[in-house]
Amino acid sequence: MHTLVDQHLRRRWLILACSIMTLGGLAAPSSASGQAGQGGTIVGRVTDARTGTGIERATVQVQTTRLAGTTDRDGRFRIANVPAGAQNLVVLRLGFASGRRAVTVVAGQEASVEVSLQQSAVELDQVVVTGTPAGETRRAIGNTVSRIDVGDELANRLRPTFRVCSTRARPD
């Protein structure tokens, strides 16, 4: 019984000693290994090429990594822990053409980049809406397909209409 308790305590001390050595190695890495794993930071601003104002909520991605950021109200962003070396940024925002920039990241330093995006109209696919009356039993109804052209609808609504009103009083 005495030896079983001693073995159990020895195992706990061994696990504790290994944990301390491992944590000690992580807490104070050598300068060579610390520089190899350390990344840099990319900071910058995304602007509208036409107006020069910052673009809010644009997504800035470091290509071939999972690192990304989103711009604030002024179009500014910050991405930390970017691997050192040449990196490519991809900037995406609805209503703008995507932008790409190459940037060199130095370990432990900030790399600054400015990206201007051109406004771009996005063409959407057609929307098809079909309707079928409920409870129709007298006859079989096929679906009717209609096409609505938004340009024609807007032109019809903007076309002025005139009413002729008489200003003469009616005879009684």
CORWO-V683423 format. One record per residue. N is the residue number from 0. RES is the residue in one small letter. SS is DSSP state (a for helix, b for strand, c for the rest). PSI is psi as a letter, one per 20 degrees, with the letter a starting at -180 (none if undefined). Layout:
BEGIN
[[N RES SS PSI] [N RES SS PSI]]
END
This chain:
BEGIN
[[0 m c h] [1 h a g] [2 t a h] [3 l a g] [4 v a g] [5 d a g] [6 q a g] [7 h a g] [8 l a h] [9 r a g] [10 r a g] [11 r a g] [12 w a h] [13 l a g] [14 i a g] [15 l a g] [16 a a g] [17 c a h] [18 s a g] [19 i a g] [20 m a h] [21 t a g] [22 l a h] [23 g a h] [24 g a h] [25 l a h] [26 a a h] [27 a c m] [28 p c q] [29 s c q] [30 s a h] [31 a a g] [32 s a h] [33 g a h] [34 q a h] [35 a a h] [36 g a i] [37 q c p] [38 g c a] [39 g b a] [40 t b p] [41 i b p] [42 v b q] [43 g b a] [44 r b q] [45 v b p] [46 t b r] [47 d b p] [48 a c h] [49 r c g] [50 t c h] [51 g c j] [52 t c q] [53 g b q] [54 i c o] [55 e c q] [56 r c k] [57 a c q] [58 t b p] [59 v b o] [60 q b q] [61 v b o] [62 q c q] [63 t c j] [64 t c r] [65 r c j] [66 l c p] [67 a b r] [68 g b r] [69 t b q] [70 t c q] [71 d c a] [72 r c h] [73 d c j] [74 g c j] [75 r b q] [76 f b r] [77 r b p] [78 i b o] [79 a b r] [80 n b k] [81 v b p] [82 p c p] [83 a c q] [84 g b a] [85 a b p] [86 q b q] [87 n b p] [88 l b q] [89 v b p] [90 v b p] [91 l b p] [92 r c p] [93 l c p] [94 g c i] [95 f b q] [96 a c q] [97 s c q] [98 g b q] [99 r b p] [100 r b q] [101 a b p] [102 v b q] [103 t b p] [104 v b p] [105 v c p] [106 a c p] [107 g c j] [108 q c r] [109 e b p] [110 a b p] [111 s b q] [112 v b q] [113 e b p] [114 v b p] [115 s b p] [116 l b q] [117 q c p] [118 q b q] [119 s c p] [120 a c q] [121 v c p] [122 e c p] [123 l c q] [124 d c q] [125 q c q] [126 v c p] [127 v c p] [128 v c p] [129 t c q] [130 g c q] [131 t c p] [132 p c q] [133 a c q] [134 g c j] [135 e c o] [136 t c h] [137 r c h] [138 r c q] [139 a c p] [140 i c p] [141 g c r] [142 n c p] [143 t c p] [144 v c p] [145 s c q] [146 r c p] [147 i c p] [148 d c o] [149 v a h] [150 g a g] [151 d a g] [152 e a g] [153 l a h] [154 a a g] [155 n a h] [156 r a h] [157 l a i] [158 r c p] [159 p c q] [160 t c q] [161 f c q] [162 r c p] [163 v c p] [164 c c q] [165 s c p] [166 t c i] [167 r c q] [168 a c q] [169 r c q] [170 p c p] [171 d c none]]
END
